[in-house]
Amino acid sequence: MPTELRRVERALLSVSDKTGLVEFARALNRLGIALVSTGGTAKALADAGLPVTDVSDLTGFPEMMDGRVKTLHPKVHGGLLAIRSHPEHQASMLGHGIAPIDLLVVNLYPFEATVAAGKPYDDCIENIDIGGPAMIRAAAKNHNDVAVVVEPSDYAAVLADLEAQRGATTLTLRRKLAQKAYARTAAYDAAISNWFAHARRPARRDDALWREPASMGRLLPHARHPPRRIDRPPGSGQAALLQQHQRHRRRLRMRRRVRPREGGRLRHRQARQSLRRRHRLVAARSL
């Protein structure tokens, strides 16, 4: 088997968007891939008659604190981050009973949808995913050995790769998926940061808002500078932000009106100073 191929023997699935989940998991099961899952995802798979191991059985710890702690465990992150060809990593896995996880399928708590729906502050906080982004970043970092899927739209490409490579994934696909994974976590963090800035002090120009990657955000013109992508706070803050932008443009126009007059006064002052120096020089020569 070429070195860029990585056989998938175990997959961890933990998704909030269950579109196509059962069909995808059933195809993985047909390929002989063991399924590990969490909470509602594990229930959905079990209800569909698929063999699935709950992540609590993998880690030896129950989900706790209302689900805030369930995958933050060495047996999960060790299985994602271990370099398969590294002797010390292999020894650590063997010594601590860590099984490799070769495929991670995660999409995050619907934070953006919760904010867009105008839910209360505490509901928005509870929809900030912690374990999901941690696993995604771990798997994407170790993409030389692990494939990470963050969108249901990629299920078909992953299955095609697995079927074409007899249960393995190619490095080309893993790199593509890793890039999409980091783009997703970056956009997710930007959405959270923007929401916090708006919730803390709505529509203030001095809030340090993130620039949103990819298709997020809105392009607004800025006088004397190239257009740059800026963020829009959710909800009614958009109107306030646009009003601030319009006030800023009015101030810039006023400055452009004032500066020519200031420049004229400066040139006049310089001319008078030059004339005085010339008179002093003529007077000195006449002595």
N, C-alpha and C positions, 0 to 999 in steps of 0.2 A: 504493500500500500504506500503511495507517495507520502512524503513527510508532511505535506500541507493538509492532508486529509485527517480528520479527527472523528473516530467512531463515537456515536452517541449511544450510551447505555442507560443513562438516567436523565430524566427531565424534571425540573421543578416548575410547576405552573401555579401562578397566583395572580388572578386578574379581576378587575372590577367590571370591565366590559367583556361580557361572555359571548359576544358574537362569534360564531363558528368554533367555539371552544370544544364542544363535545365531539364534533366531526374531526377536528385536528387531533385531539387526544386519542380518539379511536384509531386514527391512522398511525400515530406513534406506537400505540399498543400492538398493532398488527406487525410493526417492524421490530418488535421485541424490546422496546424501550420501556423501562420501569418508570412509573409516574409517581411523583411526590407532589403534594399540594397542601393548601392552607384553607381553613375556614369554609366560606361559601363556595369556593372553587372546588374543594375536595368533595363537598356535598353534592354539587352538580355532577361531578364525574361519577361518584358512587351511585347516584340516582339513575345514571345512564347505564349502570351495570359494568362500569370499567373498574379494574383493580387499581386501587390508589392507596398510597401510604401517606398518612397525615404527617405534616412536618413535625408535630409534637412527638410522634413515634421515632422520627429521625434524630431529633435533638435530645430526647429524654426529658424535655421541659414542656409544660402545658402553655398554651396561649394565656397571657395574663394582662392585667391592667386594661381591660376592655379592648383587647386586641392590639394595644400599642406595642407589646413585646411578643413576637412570635418567631421571626426569622433572624433576629439579631443574635446569632449564635455561631461559635466557631465551626460547628458541624455543617452549617450552611455556607458561611463565607470561606471556610477552609476548602470546602468542596468546589467553590467557584474560583478561588484565587490560586490554588496550588498549580504550579508549573509541572506538567506531567513528566517532563524529561529531566527534572531537577532531582538528584538523589536525596538531598536533604528534605525537600518538600515531600517526596514519596515516603521517607522514613517518618516524618511528622504525621502524615496521614495514617500510616500503618500503626504508629505508636498510640495515636489518640482515637483510633476507630472512625476516621473521617472518610466517607465515601465520596468519590468525585461526582460532581454535577456537570454534565456535558452540554445541557441545553436549558436555558432559563427563559421562561415565558411570563412576562410581567407587564401589566399596564396599571397605571397609578390611580390612587383615589381621585375621584372627579372634583378636584378643587376648583378648577375654572368654572365648571357647570354649577357648583354650589354657590359661588360668588355671583355668577350671572343670574341665578334664580333669586337673588336678594335674601339669602338665608341669614339668620342671626350670626353674630360674631363668633360665638362658641361653636356653632355648626361648621363654620369655615375653618376654624382651628382644628377641629377633629378630622377634617378632610385633607389635612396636610399629611401626605404620605412620608414616612421615615424609612421603614424597612425596604420598601420598593425601590426608591432611588439608590439606596446603599447596595442592594443586590445588582441592580442594573449597571451601576458604575463598576462594581467588582467584576462582573462577567465581561463587560466591554473592555476593561483593562486587560483581562486575560483572554482576549479574543483569539489568541494563537491556539488556545485549547478549547474555548467555550463559545457557543453561539448564543446570542441574546436577542429575543424578539419582544418588541414593545408595541407593535401594532398588529391587529388581526389581519390586515391586508398583506402581511408578509408570510402568513401561514402557508399559502400555496407555494411560494418560492422555496421555503424551507423543506416542505415535503418533496418537492421536485428534486432538490439537491440530495436529500436522504435516499430517495428511490434510485436516482441515477448513480449514486456512489455506494449503494448497498449498505445503507445505514450510517454513512459518514457525511460530514459537511466539508466544504472546500474553504480554503483561506480567503478566497475572493468574497464569498458570501459572508463569512464571519466579519471581515473588515467593513463591508457595507452595512451590516447590521449594527456593528459597534458605533459607526458614525451616526446612524439614526438614533441609537440609544443615548449618546451624549447630547445630541440636538434636543431630544425629548426632555432630558433632565434639566438642560439649560433653560428651555422655555418654561418648564414647570417652576423652577426656582425664580425666574423673572416674574412670572405671574404672582407668586407669593410675595416677593419683594415689593412689587407695585401695589398690591392690595394692602400690605402693611403700611406703606407710605401714605396711601389715601386714607386708610382707617385712622392713622395716628394724627394726621393734620391735613384735612382735605384741601386739595387744590392750592397748595403752596408752591411757589416757584423754586424754593430752596430745598425741596425734597430731593434726595439723591435717588432718582428713578433709574432703573436699569434700562439699557437699550435692549429691545426684544429682538431675538434672532429670527431668521427665516421670514415667514409671512406675517408674523405678529407685529402689532404696533401700527403707526400711521406716519406717513411722510408729510411734513409741514415745511413750507419755505422759510428760510432764515436770511434776513438781509445781510449782505456782505459776506456770507459764508455759503459753502455748498449745502444742498439739502442733506439732512441727517435724519435717521429714524429715531423717533422719540416714543415714549410710552403713553398710553391713555389709561388713567385710573378708571376703574369700572363704574358703571351707573352714571349718576348725575354729575360726577366730576368731569366728564368730557366737556360739557358746556363751559364749566368754570375754567378749564385748561385752555380752551379756545379763546375765551375772553381775555385771559392773561396774555396769551400770545398776541392778540390784537393790540392790547395796551403796549406790549413790548415793541411792536412794530411802529406804533405811533411815536413812542419815545425816540426810536432810531430816526424817524423822519424829522422830528424836531431837531435832533442833533445835526442832521445834514443841513438843515436850514441855518442853524446858528454858526456852524463851523466856517462857512465862507466869510461871514462878518468878522469872526475872530481872526481868520487868516489875513484879512485886509488890515485890521488894526495892527497885527504883528508886523506886516511889511512896512506900514507907515512908521512904526516905532523904529524899526531897523534903519529905515532911510534917514530919519532924523539923527540917529546916533552916528551914522556914517558922515552926515553933513557936519556934525559937531567935530568929529575927528579931523575932517579936512580943514575946517577953520582953524583948529589948534595947530595943525601942521603948517599952514600958511603963516600964522602969526609967529611961530617959532623961527621960520626961515627969514622973516623980516627983521628979527632982532640983530 
